[in-house]
Amino acid sequence: MTHGVLDTLTVIQHDHIERGIKWVKREIKRRCAVADVTYSAAKWGEFWGYFERTWLEQYSIEVWNVFGLDNELIARTNNPLERFNRELNSRFPTPHPSMATFVTVIKTISQEYVRRVANVPRGRARRVAREVIQLPEVVDISADITSDVETTEAVAPSDNSTASVSVAL
């Protein structure tokens, strides 16, 4: 699937997610029809079941939706957390340190971090340059969307279609 369809759900207002899902379903069906690709209601039904169980019930919308956040605040990966975890593990002399050792190590790491951050405005260090993430364009989703189906007839490729193409997310 191209950009600007499913990923649109990540940038719309939290209270518009339900309407957004209906819009995405319509748009997927429409794009399948335009591309002369068979729309598999069963396969997409499985996907939407997974999406609801995982991304609407198991995780809150605030976890995966970045609406209203500054682009610089959006986490790109969990690599910084992995690096910090490695650093913590390397600083502790044993797998289960005493409380005193734990506090000392955390205090040392936090002092080092404060020093590094303070060096940026003093010119001793530079802020890490990060590329701006290209977020999907926000789509104007009509408030009157009540269904994920535009018409009563099914969306299917034309009769002269011979190739079977799958649309990936």
N, C-alpha and C positions, 0 to 999 in steps of 0.2 A: 504494500500500500504506500502511496506517495505521502510526502509531508502534507500537513494541513487537513488531515481527516481525523484519525484516532488520536493523534498527538494534540489535537485541539482541546481535548478534555483537560489537559494539563495547565491550560492558561485561561480558562473561563472562570467566572465567579463561582464560588463554592455552591451557592444556592441555585445555580443554573445547570448543575451537573445532570440532573434527570432529563431536562430538555436537551442538553448537549448530547446525551447518549442517543436520544431519539433522532437528533439531527445527524449524528455520525452513522447510525444504522441506515437512514435514508440515503446519505451521501455514498456509502459503500455500495448499496444497491444501484444507485444511479450510475456510479462510475463503472460498475460491472457491466451494466447494460450498454453504456457508451462504448466501452472497450470490447463489447461482444464476448463477454466472459460469463460463464454460467455462475449464477449466485447459488451457493449451497446453503439453504436455510438450516439444514441439520448441522453442518460444520460451524456456521456462524452462531447458531443456537448454543452449541457446546462452548464456543469462545465466550459468548456473553454470560453464560452460566458461571464460567471460571472467573470472568471479570467481576461479576457481582459478588461471588463468594470471597474472592481475594481482595480486590481493590475497593470495594464498598463496605463489606462486612468485617473483614479481618483487619484492614488498615483504615484509618480515617482519611478523609479526603485531604486534610491538611498535610499529610505525609507526602503525597505524590503530586498535588496541585500547587503550582507556583504563582498563582494569581496574586498580584499586589506586591510581590517580592522584588527587590532590586536585583538586577541581573548579577551583580557582583556577590550577592549573598547566596546564590543558588549553588549547592554542592555539586561538583562535577562527578566525583567518584568517592569511594570510601578510602582511597589511597592515603590521605593524611592520617586517618584513624589507624590504618594498618601500620604506617610508619611509627606513629606514637606508641602503638602496642609493642612493636619491636624494641623501641627505645626503652620503654618501661621494663620489659623483660630483661634487657641487657644490663640495666642499672641495679636490679635486685640480685643480691648474692645467692639467694636461695629461692625456690619456687613459692614458699609460704613464709614471707618475712614477718618479723615481729612488728607490732604497731609502731614502735619507735623508728625502726628502719623504714617502714612505709612512709611515715610522715616526713622523715628527713629527705628521702628520695623525691617525694612530690614537691617539697619546699624548694629543693635544689633545682628541679626542672622548671618550676614556675618562675624562680628568680632568673634563670637563664632566658626564659621566654620573654619576660618583662624587659630584660636588658636588650635582647634582639629587637623587640618592637620599638624601644626607645632610641635605638641607633638609627632608625630610618629617618626621622626628621633632623637628626644631627648630621646626616650625610655620611655616616660610617657604614651604612648598609643601604641597600635598595630594596624597595618593595618588589616582590615577585610579580612580573608582568604576566597576566593571564589573558587569554583571548576571550572575547565576549561570546557567550553562548547564543546561538541563533535559535530563538524560541519560535514556535509556530505563530502565525498571525492569528489574532483573535477574530473569530467569525461572529457576525451579528446573527444571533439565533432568535428567530421570531418567537414571541411570547405565546402565539396561538398553536404551537406544535403540541398536538395531543396524541399523536401516533407516530410510529416509525415507518409507516407506509404512506406514500403520497396518494396513490390511487388504489382502487379495489382490485385491479388486475396485477398479476404477478410480474416481476421484473425478470426477464429472461433474454438470452442472446437471440439474434435473428436466426431464421431457419437455415440460412446458408453458412452458418458457423460449423466448421468441422474440427477445429482444434480445441482441445481442452486446456484451459489455462487456470492455474490457481493464483489467487490474489493473496499475497503474504502481507503480514502486518509490518 
